[in-house]
Amino acid sequence: MANTDTARTDKTSAPDLPAPSDEVRITRHTLRTPDGELAYTATAGRVVVREEKHTDGAFDGYRPAIEMFVVSYTVDGVDPATRPVTFAFNGGPGSSSVWLHLGLLGPRRVLAGDAGAPVAPPYRIVENAESLLAHSDLVFIDPVSTGYSRPVVGGKPADYHGYTADRDAMAEMIRLWTTRHHRWLSPKFLAGESYGTLRAAALAARLSERIGMTLNGLMLVSTVLDMGSIRFTDGNDAVYPGFLPTYAAYAHYHGLHGDRSLDEVVQQARELAERDYPWALARGSRLSPAERTDVVERVAAVTGLRPEYVDRANLRIEHQRFFAELLRDRGVTVGRLDGRFTGPAADRNADAARKDVSYLAFQTPYTAAVNHYLQAELGYESDLPYEILSDRVQPWSYAEFEGRGVTVIPDLDAALRANPFLQVHVSLGWFDGATPFAAAENGFARMDLPDELRENISYSYYEAGHMMYLHEQSRVRQSRDLADFVRRSVPQRQEPPAAEA
């Protein structure tokens, strides 16, 4: 690997603690794309993020708080003021950025296999000719307790395991990177997946309100803006209609709708989910026997479940139970993150799926790939475990939402109103059982936006699941969709008018 440098910047620290410092590795590479060869610089390492401290109202210093792991890619020889930059992260909470990094956006990607086409170890990393790097510089950020990101020595990880603390730490990292790399005049984007979409919407508002940083666009992959739309908690009947079209898509994929098209099946489920199904849930015991039978049979028809099961469930189909029940007669369960995947049921009588068979299928290729790639290709070495998807962040705190639902719909609404140039692209998978497409659509529909701002939101749908880029045709199309989104979201620069003589 040519031209490898080490960058280390010593900083002062709080008294009685080791002085943390940035520790990064810089390497230089080339990427072959359909439009030609790109020379780029990769910078990987832990960056010290500081916080202002106050004691009894007095300023007590700008002290190290977090050592955050960041991998950035910048194309060489381009004017930074005109070059877009995209800050990317995944969700969880508790996930590193490895999925977007090595699955979709970065210049290298792992061959992780797909539903019905698993790959055996050892795994392979290949060049990603469709990388978004051809159109935007990339910065992948691992939140605290994911990847190699940790608090400084003496810091408490739990202090950052919550909505506001996580948002603010990520905002500070983005501000710090932008300032140090002189990119305040660059077009800027956020790309988030899953909980990362909720984080991205919150960041869009926070960066604008607190830091004065406006964005050109948000790329929301497998979107959830309202946690109530995916949480099966007692008394939350609003969650069930949002999952119904996804259940119908699962049933179609596994051959339970005969020769009908996916579009036809999903549309039938949408119509039921948007009108009669929520009405029936709200009516409860007030449904007449004939009304109840009608709704039971229609729910069973679109979901592929037996009417007796739907009736016993009181019309309320919880997702983990659905994953276990759909193909029970075949002795398999279907995936949560991607319903195209199936696996042998550990207990064929279990009322709910115990493990997500889709996650088990692609976890190990990504784990092997990132541990090899960061050290062997980017030159960053650490004895810390790289936390791919960690439960150490649990319980995740939503204390700020006590007594009300966890939603960032108002944040996104505020960000769009404050910056009418902000564009939003939403990527949705038909077979995503974690953040179902209809639930996301319902959230956007509830936004109180004027028509001209609603036109800023665009959608793409893929015949895959939560990580739609596992499906090769979807990966290629999604890469093209995101590249097109970046291009159309950056206005053409206009030269100032010439001064009069």
N, C-alpha and C positions, 0 to 999 in steps of 0.2 A: 504494500500500500504506500503510494508515494506521498511525499509532502505531509508528514505527520508532525504536528506541533502540540505542545502542552501549554495551556494558558492557566495561570493561577494568580488570583488577585487577593492579597491579604487584606483583611478588614479588622477593625477593632471590634471587641465583643464586650458583653456585660462582665463586670468584675467576677472573679473566682470561677469562670467557665473557660474551657478551651476556646481559643479564637477560631471560629469557623471561617472558611474561605471558599470562594468559588474554585471548583476543580473540574475542568472540562478538557476534552480532547478534540482537536480540530484535524479533520482529514479532508482530502480533496478527491473528487470523483468525476466521472462522466456518465451521462444517461443517454441512451439512444431512444429517440422518440420518432413517431412517423414524420415529424417535421424537421428532423435533424438531430444533431448531437448537442447536449447541454453539458457545460462544465459547471459544477456546483461544489459548494463547501458545506460539509456536515460538521456540526458542533454538538457534542454530546457530553453531558455532565450535570453535576449538582450545583445549583446557583443559590446563594444565600439570599433569602428574602427577609427584610427587616420590618419592624413595626415601631411606630412612635410610641413611647411610653410616657405616662404622666403619673405623678405621685402627688396627691393632695393638691391637684390643680396646676402643678408645676411640671414643665417639660423635663423628662428624665432620660432623654436620649433616644437615638434611633438604633434599636438593638436587634441583633440577629434573632430570628424566630424559627425559620424553616430552612432546610436545605432541600430545594425542590429540583427534581430531575427533569431535564428538558433536552429534547433533541430538535435541532433546527437545521433546515436546509435552505441555503440561499444561492441563487444562480449568480455566477461570476460575470462581471463586465456589463451589468445592467444598472441604469440609474435607479437608485433606491426610491426616489420620489415618485417614479412612475410604476414601480414594480409592486403588485399586490402582495400582501402577506396574510396567511391564514393560520389562526391559532386553533389547534384541534385537541380534543379530549373525548374520552368515553364517559361512561356513567357509573352504574352500579346501584347506589354509591359503593365505592370500594374497588372500582375497576381502574386499571392502568390504561394508557392510551394505545396499547399494543394492537388492538383490533383495527382501528382506523389507520394506524401507522403501517402495519405490515399486511393489512388486508385490502386497503383501498387507495389511500392517498399517497403514501410514501414512494420513493424511487426504487425500493426493493419490496418484494412481497413473498409470502410463504405459500407453497402449494399445499393447501390444507385438506383437499378432497371436498366431496359434496355428498348430498344425500344419495345413497345407492352406489357411491363411488368412493369409498374410504381409501386413504393412503396408509401404507405401512411405514413404520420407522425404519431407518433414519429419514428425516424429512428434508425438503429442499427449499432454498431461497433463490428466487430468480429476479431478473430485472423487470420492473413494472413500467413498460413502455407507455401505459396510459396514466401515469402518475400526474396528479394535479400540479406537480412541480413545474411542468411545462408552462403553466399559466399563473402560478402564484408561489412565492416562497412559503415554506411550511414550518410551523413551530408546534411540536407535540409536547404537551405538558401533563405530567403525572401528579394528580392531587396527593395531599398528605396521606401517608400510609399505603400508597400504591406505588408500583414500580420501585425505584430507589429513593423516593421522596420520604423524608422523615423530619420531625422537629429537630432543632439543635439539641445538643446534649443538655439534659435537665428540663427540656420542654415536654409538655404533656400532649401526646397525640390526640386524646379525646377533645382537647380544646378546638380542634379543627374538624371534628367529625360531626358536622351539622350544617344546615342550609346557609346561614349567614356567614359563619367563619370560613367555610369552604369557598363561597362566592367571593369574599373579600380577599382571601389569599390568592385566588386565581386572578382576580382583577389586578392585584399588586404585581404579580409575576408578569402579566401582560404589559402593564405600564412600564415596568423595569426593563423588559426586553425591548420595547418600542423606543424608550429613551436612550438606552445604551447603543442601540443600532441605528439611531438617527432616522427612525421610520414614522415619525408623527405625520408626515405629509404623504405617506404611502396609503393606497387603498387598503382597507382592513376588513377581514372576515373572521367569523367564528364558525367552527364546524364541531358540532356535538352529536353524540349518539346516545340514545336511551335517556337515562337520567342526565346525561350531558346536554340534551336538548332543553331540559328544564333549567340547567345551569347556564346555558347559552342565553336563554331569554332573560334570566335574572341578570346576567353580566351585561347584556346590551343596555338595560336600564341603568345599572350601577355605573358602568364606564362613562355613560353620558352624564348622569346626574352628579357623581362624586368627582370624576377625573376630567370631565370635559372631552372625552374621546368618543367621537362618533364613528359608526361602522358603515361600510357599504353593503354588507350582507351577512345573513345567517344561513348556514347549511344545517338543517335539522334532520338527522337520520334516525328513523324509528322513534317517532316523537311521542313524548308525554309532557303536557303542560299542566295537567291537573291530576294529582296523585289519586284523587277520589275516583277517577275514571278507570283505574286499573286495580283498585284495592277491594277485595271481597270481604268487607267488614259487615258486622251485623247491622241490619237496617239500611244498608246502602243499596237500594234497588237501582240506582242510576248506573251502576257498573255493568249490569247484565245486558242491556241493549247494545252497548258498545262492543261487546265480544261476539254477539250473535253472527254478524257477517263473517268474522274470522272463522268461527266454528263451521259455517257453511263452506268456506274456502277449503278448510281442512278436509271436510267430507268429500268435496269434489276431487281434490288431489288423490284421495285414496279410493276413488272409484265408486263412491256411494251415491252418485247422481247420474249414473248411466252416461249417455252420450250428450248430455246438456253441456253448454259452454260455461266456463267459469264466470263470464260476465253475466249470463242469465241467472245463475245460481246466486251470485253475490247481490244482484239487483233485487231478487225476490226476498233475500234476507234483509236487505236495507229497508225495503218497504214495510216489512213486518216489524223491524227494530225501531223504525221512526214513528209508527202509529199504533197499531193494535197491541204490540207486545208491552210497551211501557204502560199503556192504558190498562191492560189485564193485570200487570203487577200492582198497579195502584189500586185497582178494584178489590183485589184479594178475595176474601170470603163473600163479597157482594156479587161475584160472578155467578150467573145462573149455571146449572149443570151443562146446558147446551153450549154456552159461551166458553166455559172452561174446556170442554172437550174439543171445541174448535181450535182454541189457541194451543192446547197441548199437541194436537195433531199437526198443526202448522209449524210449531217449533221443532217437533220431531222430524218433520219432512225436510227442513232446511239444514238441520244439524247432523242428520244421519243417525240420531239416537232413536231408541225404541220409545213409543208413546208411554209405555208403563214407567220407564225410567224418568222421563220428563215430568210425569204426573207425581211420582214419588218425591221428586226434587222440588215440588211445589212451583214449577216453572222456572226455578232459579238454578242455572247450570254454572257451578263454580269451575274455574278453568282447570285446576289440577285434577278434579274429578272427571272432567271431560277428556283430558289427555289419557286417563286410565280407561275410560269407558268406550271411547269411539271404536277401537279395534280390539276390544276385549275378546271377541270370539276368535280372533286370529292369534291370541296369546302375546300381543305386543302393545306397547304404549307409544304415543306419538310425542314429538318434541314440543317444548314450550317456546324456546327461542326460534325454532324453525319446525313447523308442523310437517315438513316433508320427510323428516327423519323419523325412523321407528327403531325400537329396540325391544328385546325380550322383556316381558314383565317380570320383575323380581318376585312379585306375588300376584298371581293371576286373580286372586280374590280381593286385592287391595282396593279400597274405595277411592284412592287418589294416587297419582304418580309420585313415587318416592324420589326419583332422580330425573333430571332433564336429559333425556337420551341424546338430544341434539348437542348440548354443551359438552357432554362426554366425548362426542365424536370429533370435535375440533379443538378442544382445550389443549391437548398435548402437542399438536403441530405448532400452534402459536407459542406455547411455552418454550419448546425446544428452539424455535426460530429466534425469538427475542434474546434468549440467553446466549446464543451463538453470535448473533448479528452485532449486538452492542459491543462485545469484546473483540471478536475476530475481525469485524469489518470497520467498526467505528472507533476501536481502540480504547473504549472505556472499560476499566476493570474494577470490580468491586466484589468483596466477599459477602456483602449483604444479599439476601434472597431478593430477586426481582418479583414483587408481588403482582401477579397477573390480575387476580380478582380476589380480594381479601375480605373476609368477614370480620377482620379486626376493627373495622370502622363502625360496627354495630354495637350498641344501638345508635342509629343516626338521629341527631336531634332536629326536630322541627318545632322547638319551643316558641319560635316567633309566630307560629300559626295556632297557638293554643286557643281552643274554642272555635276554630274555623277551619275550613278546608285548606290543604296545601296546594296552592295554585300560583302559577306565574303568568296567567293570562293577563292580569292587570299590568304586569311589568312589560310584557311584549306590546300591549296596547300603548303604554306610555312611551316606549322606545320608538314606536312607529309615529306617534303624534309629534314627538320631539324632533324626529329626523324623518321627514316624509320621503327621503331618498333611500331609506333602508329597505333592502329587498330580502325576502325570506323564501328559501327553497326547502320543501318538505319531501323527504324520501320515505316511502311507506312500502312494506312488504305484505303481500296478500296472506302469507302463511306465518305471520308474526303473532305468537300467542302471548307475548310479554307486553308489548305496547301496540294493541290492535289498531288497524287503520281507521275504523269507524269512530273509535273513541277519540282519536286525534282530530279527525274531521269535525266532530261535535264541539271540541274545544275551540277550534278556530271559528266555527260558525257562531259561537256565543260572544266573540269579541265585538265590542261596540265601536266599530270603525266606519267612517264614511266610505262610500264606494270607491273613491279614488285611492284610498290607502289599502283597501281590501285587494285591489288589483296588484299590490306589491307581493302578494303571497302566491306562490306557484307550487304545484304538486307533481310528483312522479311516482308511479306504482310499478312494482317489480314482482315477478313470479318466483318469489323466494321469501325468506323469513326476516328475522330481526337483523341479522348480518347478511343482507341481500347479496353482498359481494362474494359470498361463498359459491353462489351460482354464477358460472363463468359468463353466460350471456348477460345476466343482470349486472355483473361487475363492469363489463365493457360499456354497457349502456349507461350505467350510473356515472362512470368516470366521464363519459361524454356529456351527460346532463350537467354535472357539476362544473365542468370546464366552460360550457356554454353559459351557465349561470354567472360565473365570475366575469366572463367577458362582457355580458350585457349589463352587469351591475356597476361597472366602472365607467363613468362618463368620460367622453372625450375631452382632453384638456384644451382649453381655448387660450390663445395668446392674448395678453392685454392689448387694447387698442394702442396704436402708435400715437405718440404725442404730436400735437399740432405744431407746425413750424412757427 
